[in-house]
Amino acid sequence: MLFIKEKTLGKIEKLDLKIEDFFQNFTQITNAKILDNNLVLESLNAQENEIANNFSQLKSLAETTEKSFGNMVKAEEVRQLRSFKRLKKRLLHAEKIKQNELLERLETLFLDVHPAKTWQERIFNFSVFFADFGYSWLETIAEEMEVEQSKLIIVAI
């Protein structure tokens, strides 16, 4: 069982995320959230697709002349596409600096779900929750627990 404060769940929903997102590759989720609706990224993707299409046409023409010329065009295409990858990486870095507050909020929420970047059960034990919530917490656990199924149960406290 995973116990999460209702306030934390509210913050997660406010950022248009789901609790399941915190159990996937969080770096990818964070990067996607930071670059969400970024006009520069959309423009870079459009330009990259256009260059890839242009190079595919150029390769077909180049291969009709000489094989070495076709290979040179392929090498140039790889070089150009790598350049676009570097541009995207630099854009992500710049956006992380620009949106530092959002990044910090996401990291704080991640640490609320995974204290010390590990499973909650490895950091907190029974006594922490019992001291805060008492016997009502035990009743809540008994109601929420499904003994027959082996799955993660998320409980808002």
VEXMAR-810053 format. One line per 8 residues: number of its first residue (from 1); their letters; for each residue x, y, z of C-alpha. Coordinates in pm, whole numbers, m for minus. Layout:
NUM> A> X/Y/Z | ...
//
This chain:
1> MLFIKEKT> 0/0/0 | 109/353/m74 | m19/636/142 | m31/977/m19 | m165/1297/130 | m478/1434/m37 | m299/1767/m78 | m28/1592/m283
9> LGKIEKLD> m290/1421/m501 | m452/1760/m560 | m119/1908/m670 | m63/1616/m907 | m405/1667/m1066 | m346/2042/m1091 | m40/1973/m1307 | m249/1747/m1536
17> LKIEDFFQ> m62/1437/m1426 | m180/1103/m1294 | m41/913/m999 | 57/636/m1245 | 301/880/m1408 | 513/867/m1093 | 579/495/m1145 | 715/531/m1499
25> NFTQITNA> 1039/686/m1619 | 1002/1014/m1434 | 1274/1192/m1632 | 1078/1138/m1953 | 756/1255/m1787 | 932/1568/m1655 | 1089/1646/m1991 | 756/1604/m2169
33> KILDNNLV> 582/1830/m1917 | 847/2100/m1950 | 837/2093/m2331 | 457/2067/m2344 | 318/2312/m2606 | 661/2456/m2679 | 653/2647/m3008 | 1028/2617/m3065
41> LESLNAQE> 1015/2238/m3029 | 723/2216/m3272 | 917/2427/m3522 | 1230/2213/m3477 | 1029/1895/m3535 | 869/2039/m3849 | 1207/2149/m3985 | 1361/1811/m3903
49> NEIANNFS> 1083/1629/m4090 | 1125/1860/m4387 | 1501/1801/m4396 | 1451/1425/m4370 | 1208/1436/m4664 | 1447/1651/m4869 | 1736/1415/m4800 | 1531/1110/m4899
57> QLKSLAET> 1458/1273/m5235 | 1821/1377/m5273 | 1943/1025/m5187 | 1729/871/m5458 | 1870/1116/m5711 | 2227/1079/m5586 | 2221/699/m5610 | 2146/724/m5981
65> TEKSFGNM> 2484/889/m6043 | 2750/717/m5840 | 2740/501/m5530 | 3001/706/m5341 | 2799/1022/m5401 | 2490/849/m5256 | 2693/748/m4951 | 2809/1106/m4906
73> VKAEEVRQ> 2448/1228/m4909 | 2354/963/m4650 | 2640/1073/m4426 | 2536/1436/m4453 | 2179/1342/m4362 | 2299/1164/m4048 | 2511/1466/m3956 | 2217/1705/m4001
81> LRSFKRLK> 1976/1490/m3799 | 2232/1463/m3517 | 2251/1840/m3519 | 1875/1857/m3466 | 1903/1616/m3173 | 2163/1844/m3015 | 1934/2143/m3071 | 1648/1964/m2897
89> KRLLHAEK> 1873/1872/m2607 | 1987/2233/m2570 | 1625/2349/m2590 | 1531/2111/m2307 | 1822/2241/m2098 | 1719/2603/m2161 | 1356/2528/m2076 | 1459/2354/m1753
97> IKQNELLE> 1641/2671/m1650 | 1349/2889/m1758 | 1087/2671/m1589 | 1286/2593/m1277 | 985/2641/m1051 | 781/2379/m1239 | 1076/2140/m1233 | 1116/2185/m858
105> RLETLFLD> 744/2124/m801 | 759/1805/m1005 | 1064/1682/m814 | 898/1764/m480 | 589/1568/m581 | 807/1277/m689 | 977/1279/m349 | 637/1288/m177
113> VHPAKTWQ> 541/971/m364 | 888/811/m339 | 1061/936/m23 | 1440/922/m58 | 1380/808/m421 | 1270/460/m316 | 952/281/m216 | 767/438/74
121> ERIFNFSV> 764/111/271 | 1144/113/286 | 1150/453/455 | 834/466/669 | 696/187/881 | 366/119/1054 | 440/339/1354 | 472/661/1151
129> FFADFGYS> 118/638/1015 | m32/493/1333 | 114/779/1539 | m42/1036/1304 | m381/877/1235 | m441/616/1507 | m699/338/1489 | m901/509/1214
137> WLETIAEE> m602/454/986 | m611/80/1064 | m981/69/975 | m910/248/648 | m637/m4/563 | m868/m296/637 | m1135/m151/406 | m897/m75/120
145> MEVEQSKL> m688/m392/129 | m760/m667/m121 | m584/m977/7 | m661/m1196/m297 | m489/m964/m542 | m123/m873/m548 | m127/m511/m663 | m30/m168/m545
153> IIVAI> m310/9/m359 | m287/386/m334 | m468/537/m38 | m526/909/14 | m475/1012/373
//
